[in-house]
Amino acid sequence: MPKKTTISLIKCDVGSLAGHHVVPKPLFNVAEKNLKRAAEKGLINNFLVFNAGDDLELLMLHEKGEQNIEIHELAWNTFREAADKALELKLYGAGQDLLKNAFVGNVCGMGPGVAEMEIDERASDPVVVFAADKTSAGSFNYPLFRMFADPMNTAGLVIDPNMTGGFKFEVVDTVENKSIILKCPEEMYELLALIGTVGRYAISRIWRAADNLICAASSVSKLSLIAGKYVGKDDPVMITRAQHGLPAVGELLAPFMHSYFVQGWMRGSHWGPLMPVGLKASKCTAFDGPPRIVALGFQVSNGKIACDSDGVPLVADLFDDPAFALARREAMHNACMLRRMGEFEPARLGSEEMEYTTIQQVLAKLGERFKPVKE
C-alpha cells in the first residue's frame, strides 16, 4: 500500500529588517540549511522556504503524518536558530512568535502557525498554498467560502458532477476552543452566521462531502489568546488542493481578484485591505502594510514538490500577475481611505478586539481618573 504524503506549512515571525516588514536573507539561509540537512537525512522529502512579509514560511513534504513530533521539532529548532541569528543582528521583533521556552511535542499552541494535510496522491495533484501577513486567523473565512461554497465564484459547484454534492467545513470557535462541522449547500446560512464573525470563528478544514476527500487546511491559532496579550498578529497560512472534482486553480484564486478587509495591520489594531502580491512584493511597508498575501502553486509528485532536472522545486508565484493589479489598486485606495480616518472606528478595531492590544496599558493609566457622572 503506497504511503500517504503529508504537506506541512509552518510559519513564524522570527525577526525582520527595519521594523516589521520583511524576512532578511540571513534568516532564509538558516532555514534552508536546516531543511536541506533534514532532507539529506530522509526526514523530509523536499521543501521550500519563502516569506509572507516578516513571517518565515517552511513548506515541507514528507511521509510522517500530521502533527509529527520530528517534523514539528525540526520547524521549532529552525525558528529558534533563526531567532538567535535575528538577535545577533539586532533585527526587530526577534523571536516574537516563539511564545514558549522549550519544545513540548508539536508547535501547535506555541506561537507558530500550522496548516497540515495528509493525502493519498491523485494521478495529478495540484496544490496552492497561501500565506498572509499583518492579519488574523479568520481572514481566510471569506475566500474559503467563495472557493468551496459560492457557485458565483466556483463554476464547478454547478457544472462539475463531482462537486455538486458540496463540501463540509470544520469551523473552530477560537474563544471557547470548540469546533463544528457544517455541510454546504444545506447549511450554508448557518456557516455564514458563524464565519462572518472573523475575530472568533475560523474555518480550519474542508472536505468533499461525497467521499471525505481533504481539500483545504488552515491555521486558526490566535496568538493573543495563547499569550493573553498582543504579541503580533496571527498571520495565517493555508493549503488547498485543486482540479479533478475540486475547485480549479483559477477558482481558488478568483476571490482575490478584488481586495477585502481583514483585521490586523498596524499593531494588530486596525482593519486593512488585503493585497495579493508576488513574492518580490511580499513586504509590509506603509503603516506596516497594507496586509499582504502570497500564493504558490505546485504539483505533488511521489511525495515531493515536483522538481526540475536539477532537483529544484517547480513552484508558480501565482499572484505575480497583472490579473491581480485591480485588487492591488483597490487595496491601496482603501488603505488611504482608512488612514484618513486616523484612530476613529471603523478604521481601528472595535473594543472587543482591542482588549488584547497595548491600548489596555493606556486605559489602565487613565482608569482612576474616571469619576461617576452626576445626574
C-alpha positions in Angstrom: 0.0 0.0 0.0 1.6 3.3 -1.0 2.5 5.7 1.7 0.5 8.9 2.2 2.1 12.2 1.6 1.9 15.0 4.2 2.1 18.7 3.3 3.2 20.8 6.3 3.2 24.6 6.1 4.6 26.1 9.3 5.2 29.8 9.8 6.8 32.0 12.4 7.8 35.6 12.9 11.4 35.3 14.0 12.6 38.8 13.2 12.5 41.4 10.5 14.8 44.0 8.9 13.9 47.6 9.7 10.6 47.2 11.6 8.0 44.5 10.8 8.2 44.4 7.1 10.4 41.6 5.6 12.5 38.5 6.3 16.1 39.2 5.5 18.4 36.8 3.7 20.4 35.6 6.8 17.3 34.1 8.2 16.4 32.4 4.9 19.9 30.9 5.0 19.4 29.4 8.4 16.1 27.8 7.4 17.4 26.4 4.0 20.4 24.9 5.7 18.4 23.1 8.4 15.7 21.8 5.9 18.4 20.7 3.4 20.1 18.7 6.2 16.7 17.2 7.1 16.1 16.2 3.5 19.5 14.6 3.2 18.8 12.6 6.3 15.4 11.4 4.9 13.3 13.2 7.5 11.5 15.2 4.8 11.3 14.5 1.0 11.8 18.1 -0.1 10.9 21.7 0.9 10.6 25.3 0.0 11.4 28.3 2.2 9.7 31.7 1.5 8.3 34.7 3.2 5.0 36.5 3.7 6.1 39.9 4.9 8.0 39.4 8.1 7.0 35.8 8.5 9.3 32.9 7.7 7.4 30.1 5.9 8.6 26.5 5.9 6.8 24.3 3.3 7.8 20.6 3.8 6.6 17.4 2.1 7.2 14.2 4.0 5.6 10.8 4.9 5.4 11.3 8.7 1.7 12.3 9.0 0.2 15.4 10.6 1.5 16.8 14.0 4.5 14.5 13.8 7.0 15.3 16.6 10.1 15.1 14.4 8.7 17.5 11.8 7.4 19.9 14.4 10.7 19.8 16.3 12.6 20.5 13.1 10.4 23.6 12.5 10.8 24.7 16.1 14.6 24.3 16.1 14.8 26.1 12.8 12.8 29.0 14.0 14.7 29.1 17.3 18.1 29.2 15.4 16.7 31.9 13.0 15.6 33.9 16.0 19.1 33.6 17.6 20.5 34.9 14.3 18.0 37.8 14.4 19.1 38.6 17.9 22.7 38.6 16.8 21.9 41.1 14.0 19.6 43.1 16.4 16.7 42.6 14.0 13.3 43.8 15.0 10.9 41.6 16.8 13.4 38.7 17.1 11.6 35.5 18.0 8.3 37.3 18.8 6.1 34.3 17.8 8.1 31.8 19.9 5.9 32.0 23.0 7.3 29.0 24.8 10.9 28.4 26.0 11.1 24.7 25.1 9.6 22.3 22.5 6.9 20.1 24.0 5.8 17.7 21.3 4.4 19.9 18.5 4.4 23.6 17.8 0.5 24.0 17.9 -0.3 26.4 20.7 3.4 27.5 21.0 3.2 30.5 18.7 4.0 29.4 15.1 1.1 28.9 12.7 0.5 25.4 11.3 -1.5 24.1 8.3 -1.1 20.4 7.5 -2.7 17.9 5.2 -2.1 14.2 4.8 -3.2 13.0 1.4 -3.4 10.0 -0.9 -1.8 11.3 -4.1 -4.1 11.5 -7.1 -2.8 10.9 -10.6 -2.2 14.7 -10.8 -2.4 16.7 -7.6 -2.2 20.5 -8.0 -1.8 22.3 -4.7 -1.9 26.0 -3.9 -0.6 27.3 -0.6 -1.4 30.8 0.8 0.4 32.8 3.4 -0.7 36.2 4.8 1.0 38.9 6.9 -0.5 41.5 9.2 -3.8 39.8 9.6 -5.7 37.4 11.8 -6.8 33.7 11.9 -10.3 34.4 10.5 -9.0 36.2 7.4 -9.4 33.1 5.2 -13.1 32.7 6.0 -14.2 34.8 3.1 -12.1 33.3 0.3 -12.6 29.7 1.6 -16.3 30.2 1.5 -16.1 31.7 -2.0 -13.8 28.8 -3.2 -15.8 25.9 -1.8 -19.4 27.1 -1.3 -20.2 30.0 -3.7 -21.3 28.9 -7.1 -21.0 32.5 -8.4 -17.2 32.1 -7.8 -16.7 28.4 -8.4 -18.4 27.3 -11.6 -17.6 23.6 -10.7 -20.2 23.7 -8.0 -22.8 24.0 -10.8 -21.4 22.2 -13.8 -18.9 19.6 -12.4 -20.9 16.4 -11.3 -18.1 15.5 -8.9 -18.7 18.7 -6.9 -22.4 19.2 -6.9 -22.7 17.2 -3.6 -20.9 20.1 -1.9 -18.3 20.4 0.8 -18.0 20.1 4.6 -16.5 22.8 6.6 -14.9 22.5 10.1 -15.3 25.8 12.0 -13.3 26.5 15.1 -14.6 28.7 17.9 -11.2 30.2 18.9 -12.5 31.7 22.1 -14.1 28.5 23.6 -11.8 26.1 21.7 -14.6 24.1 20.2 -15.4 23.1 16.7 -18.3 22.2 14.5 -18.7 20.6 11.0 -21.3 22.2 8.7 -22.2 20.9 5.2 -22.8 23.2 2.2 -25.1 23.9 0.4 -27.6 22.6 3.0 -26.1 24.5 6.0 -24.7 27.5 4.1 -26.7 30.1 6.0 -25.6 28.6 9.4 -22.0 28.6 8.1 -22.2 32.2 7.2 -23.8 33.0 10.6 -20.6 31.8 12.2 -17.7 32.7 9.9 -18.9 36.3 9.3 -17.6 36.8 12.9 -14.0 36.6 11.7 -12.5 37.6 15.1 -13.9 34.5 16.8 -14.7 31.7 14.2 -12.3 30.4 11.7 -12.5 27.7 9.0 -9.9 25.1 9.8 -10.5 22.2 7.3 -12.7 21.4 4.3 -13.6 18.0 2.9 -15.5 17.0 -0.3 -18.8 15.7 1.1 -19.2 12.8 -1.3 -16.1 10.9 -0.2 -14.5 13.0 2.6 -11.5 13.9 0.4 -9.5 16.5 2.3 -9.5 19.7 0.2 -8.2 22.5 2.5 -6.4 23.1 5.8 -5.8 26.5 7.5 -4.1 27.7 10.6 -6.5 29.0 13.2 -4.4 29.7 16.3 -4.8 33.2 17.8 -1.5 34.5 19.4 -3.3 36.9 21.7 -5.4 34.1 23.2 -2.3 32.0 23.7 -0.2 34.8 25.2 -3.0 36.7 26.9 -1.9 39.9 25.3 -0.9 41.3 22.0 2.4 39.8 20.7 1.8 40.2 17.0 -0.9 39.1 14.6 -1.7 35.5 13.7 -0.6 35.8 10.1 -2.4 32.6 8.9 -1.4 30.0 6.3 -3.5 27.6 4.3 -3.2 24.7 1.9 -5.7 24.0 -0.8 -6.0 21.2 -3.4 -7.3 21.8 -6.9 -8.8 20.3 -10.0 -10.4 16.8 -10.7 -13.6 17.3 -8.7 -12.3 20.2 -6.7 -12.2 23.9 -7.5 -9.8 24.7 -10.4 -6.7 26.6 -9.5 -8.3 29.7 -11.2 -11.3 29.3 -9.0 -9.1 29.2 -5.9 -7.5 32.5 -7.0 -10.7 34.2 -8.1 -11.7 35.6 -4.7 -8.5 37.6 -4.7 -9.3 39.5 -7.9 -10.8 42.1 -5.5 -9.4 43.2 -2.2 -11.3 42.7 1.0 -10.9 43.9 4.6 -9.1 41.9 7.3 -8.2 42.5 11.0 -4.6 43.4 11.9 -2.4 45.8 10.0 -0.6 48.3 12.3 0.0 47.0 15.8 -2.8 44.4 15.2 -5.3 47.1 15.9 -6.8 48.1 12.6 -8.9 47.0 9.7 -7.0 46.9 6.5 -7.4 45.8 2.8 -5.7 42.5 1.9 -3.3 42.9 -1.0 -2.4 39.9 -3.2 1.2 40.2 -4.2 4.1 38.2 -5.8 7.0 37.1 -3.6 9.1 40.1 -4.7 6.5 42.5 -3.2 5.9 40.4 -0.1 6.9 43.1 2.3 4.7 45.3 4.5 5.7 49.0 4.5 3.0 51.7 4.6 1.6 51.8 8.1 3.2 48.3 8.3 1.1 47.2 5.4 -1.2 47.0 3.7 -1.7 43.4 4.8 -0.2 41.1 2.1 -1.0 37.6 0.9 1.1 35.4 -1.4 0.0 32.2 -3.3 2.3 29.5 -4.5 1.2 26.6 -6.8 3.0 23.3 -7.3 2.4 19.7 -8.1 2.7 16.9 -5.6 4.7 14.1 -7.2 5.7 10.9 -5.5 5.8 12.5 -2.1 7.6 15.6 -3.2 7.1 19.0 -4.7 7.7 18.2 -8.4 11.2 19.3 -9.4 13.3 20.2 -12.5 16.2 18.1 -13.6 18.5 19.8 -11.1 16.2 18.9 -8.2 14.9 22.5 -7.8 11.2 22.6 -6.8 8.9 23.8 -9.6 6.8 26.5 -8.0 4.5 29.1 -9.6 4.3 32.5 -7.9 0.6 32.9 -8.7 -0.1 36.5 -7.6 2.8 37.8 -9.6 0.4 38.5 -12.4 -1.3 41.6 -13.8 -4.6 39.8 -13.3 -4.4 41.0 -9.7 -3.5 44.6 -10.4 -7.0 45.7 -9.9 -7.1 44.2 -6.4 -3.8 45.9 -5.6 -5.1 49.3 -6.7 -8.3 48.7 -4.7 -6.2 47.8 -1.7 -4.2 51.0 -1.9 -7.2 53.1 -2.5 -9.0 51.6 0.5 -5.8 51.8 2.6 -5.5 55.5 2.0 -9.2 56.0 2.8 -8.9 54.1 6.1 -5.8 56.0 7.1 -7.6 59.3 6.6 -9.8 58.3 9.4 -6.8 58.0 11.8 -7.7 56.4 15.1 -11.5 56.6 14.7 -13.6 53.4 14.2 -14.2 51.6 12.0 -10.6 52.1 10.8 -9.5 50.9 14.3 -10.8 47.6 15.6 -13.8 47.5 17.9 -13.3 47.4 21.7 -13.6 43.6 22.0 -10.7 43.0 19.7 -8.7 45.9 21.2 -8.8 44.1 24.6 -5.6 42.2 23.6 -3.7 45.2 22.3 -1.4 47.7 24.0 -4.2 50.2 24.3 -5.1 48.5 27.6 -2.0 49.9 29.1 -3.1 53.4 28.2 -6.6 52.8 29.6 -5.1 51.4 32.8 -3.2 54.7 33.4 -6.5 56.7 33.0 -8.7 54.3 34.9 -8.5 56.1 38.3 -9.2 59.4 36.8 -12.7 58.4 35.6 -15.4 59.7 38.0 -19.1 58.9 38.2 -21.3 61.1 36.1 -23.5 63.3 38.2 -27.2 63.1 37.3 
